[in-house]
């Protein structure tokens, strides 16, 4: 009989009143590369419990040979109602951007995982463009999720990649900051 054990260290960083979650880090092997994944907004579950997106991120990163990840989001407000989103005011702050930058610096790979679907929402699309401007200094580390059919810039919950991601280099010219597009 062989026995295998694993320990996953989990850490969530919040503001003082826990209304904003800036980062969720899960580490299972410190000898392997660390990824930073940037998605849309934090779910209510963290540390031991995990929402579907976080579970899919973890499962796919294990399969890709990573030893852990830090999950940051375009928006840091816990419980943000994305269906009724007219503005991102109050849904992220300076600390959100500082954490995204710090997580990118610490990572071996940065995965832009908010998916193409947010382009349909001008408010979220603008925020994504602002975050792309933040992470542009890490261009050599930037990736997005692709499926076996070659579709790119997918969200982890997209059915075609739920159980099998491919990482491809992110193409930044398509994501210029919002100000640059109106000039």
C-alpha positions in Angstrom: 0.0 0.0 0.0 1.3 3.5 -0.9 0.2 6.5 0.9 0.3 10.0 -0.6 -0.3 13.2 1.3 -0.5 16.7 0.2 -0.7 20.0 2.0 -2.1 23.1 0.4 -1.4 26.4 2.1 -4.1 29.0 1.5 -3.9 32.7 2.2 -6.5 35.4 1.5 -5.8 39.1 1.7 -8.7 41.4 2.5 -9.2 45.0 3.5 -9.9 45.8 7.2 -13.7 45.2 7.0 -13.4 42.2 4.5 -15.4 43.9 1.8 -12.5 43.6 -0.7 -10.5 40.5 -1.3 -7.2 41.5 -3.0 -5.6 38.1 -3.4 -6.1 34.4 -2.8 -2.9 32.3 -2.8 -2.9 28.5 -2.8 0.5 26.7 -2.7 1.0 23.0 -2.8 4.7 22.7 -4.1 7.2 25.5 -3.5 9.7 23.9 -5.8 7.5 24.4 -8.9 6.6 27.6 -10.7 4.0 30.0 -9.3 1.2 31.5 -11.5 -0.7 34.7 -11.0 -4.2 34.4 -12.4 -6.3 37.5 -13.0 -10.0 36.9 -13.3 -13.1 39.1 -12.9 -14.3 39.3 -9.3 -13.9 37.3 -6.1 -16.4 34.7 -5.1 -17.6 34.4 -1.5 -15.5 31.2 -0.9 -11.9 31.2 -0.1 -9.2 29.2 1.7 -10.7 25.7 2.4 -13.9 26.2 0.5 -13.6 27.2 -3.2 -16.0 28.3 -5.9 -16.0 26.6 -9.2 -13.7 29.1 -10.9 -11.0 28.7 -8.2 -11.3 24.9 -8.3 -10.9 24.8 -12.1 -7.9 27.2 -11.8 -6.2 25.0 -9.2 -6.9 21.7 -11.1 -5.6 23.0 -14.4 -2.5 24.6 -12.9 -1.6 21.3 -11.2 -1.9 19.6 -14.6 0.3 22.2 -16.2 3.1 21.7 -13.6 2.6 24.7 -11.4 3.1 24.5 -7.6 0.6 27.2 -6.7 -1.1 30.4 -7.7 -2.2 33.8 -6.6 -5.7 34.8 -7.8 -6.3 38.5 -8.3 -9.3 40.0 -10.0 -10.2 43.0 -12.0 -12.6 43.9 -9.2 -11.8 43.2 -5.6 -15.2 43.9 -4.0 -16.7 40.7 -2.6 -20.2 40.1 -3.8 -20.1 42.6 -6.7 -23.3 42.2 -8.9 -21.8 41.9 -12.3 -25.2 41.7 -14.0 -26.2 45.2 -13.0 -22.8 46.8 -13.4 -23.0 50.4 -14.5 -19.7 51.5 -13.0 -16.7 50.0 -11.3 -16.6 52.8 -8.7 -16.1 51.3 -5.3 -15.5 47.8 -6.8 -11.7 48.2 -6.8 -9.2 50.5 -5.2 -5.5 51.4 -5.2 -4.8 48.3 -3.1 -6.4 46.2 -5.8 -3.9 47.5 -8.4 -1.0 47.3 -6.0 -1.8 43.6 -5.3 -2.1 42.8 -9.0 1.3 44.4 -9.6 3.0 42.6 -6.7 1.5 39.3 -7.6 2.7 39.7 -11.2 6.2 40.5 -9.9 6.3 37.4 -7.8 4.9 35.0 -10.4 6.7 32.9 -13.0 3.6 33.2 -15.3 0.7 35.7 -15.4 -2.5 34.4 -16.8 -5.1 36.9 -18.0 -8.3 34.8 -17.3 -11.2 37.2 -17.5 -12.3 35.9 -20.9 -13.5 37.7 -24.0 -17.1 37.9 -22.7 -16.4 41.0 -20.7 -15.9 43.0 -23.9 -19.7 43.1 -24.1 -19.8 45.2 -21.0 -18.1 48.6 -21.6 -17.5 49.2 -17.9 -15.7 45.8 -17.4 -13.9 46.2 -20.7 -12.5 49.6 -19.6 -11.3 48.1 -16.3 -9.7 45.2 -18.2 -7.8 47.6 -20.4 -6.6 49.5 -17.3 -5.4 46.3 -15.8 -3.6 45.4 -19.1 -1.8 48.7 -18.8 -0.8 47.7 -15.2 0.6 44.3 -16.3 2.3 45.4 -19.6 5.7 45.6 -17.8 5.4 41.8 -17.3 4.7 41.1 -21.0 7.2 38.3 -21.2 5.2 36.4 -18.5 1.7 37.1 -19.8 -0.5 34.3 -21.0 -4.1 33.6 -21.7 -6.1 30.4 -21.7 -6.8 28.6 -24.9 -8.7 25.5 -25.9 -7.8 22.6 -28.2 -9.7 24.3 -31.1 -7.3 27.3 -30.9 -9.8 29.8 -29.3 -7.9 32.1 -26.9 -8.6 34.5 -24.1 -11.0 32.2 -22.4 -12.3 32.3 -18.8 -11.6 29.2 -16.7 -15.3 28.3 -16.5 -15.6 28.1 -20.3 -16.8 24.5 -21.0 -14.1 23.7 -23.5 -11.3 24.5 -21.0 -12.7 23.4 -17.7 -10.6 20.3 -17.6 -7.8 21.0 -20.1 -6.1 24.4 -20.5 -3.4 25.4 -22.9 -1.5 28.5 -22.1 -0.6 30.8 -25.0 1.2 34.1 -25.0 -1.2 37.0 -24.5 -1.4 39.5 -27.3 -1.4 42.9 -25.8 -2.0 45.1 -28.8 -5.7 44.0 -28.8 -5.9 45.3 -25.2 -4.7 48.9 -25.4 -5.7 51.0 -22.4 -9.1 52.6 -23.0 -7.7 56.1 -23.2 -5.4 55.1 -26.1 -8.3 53.7 -28.1 -10.2 57.0 -28.1 -7.2 59.1 -29.1 
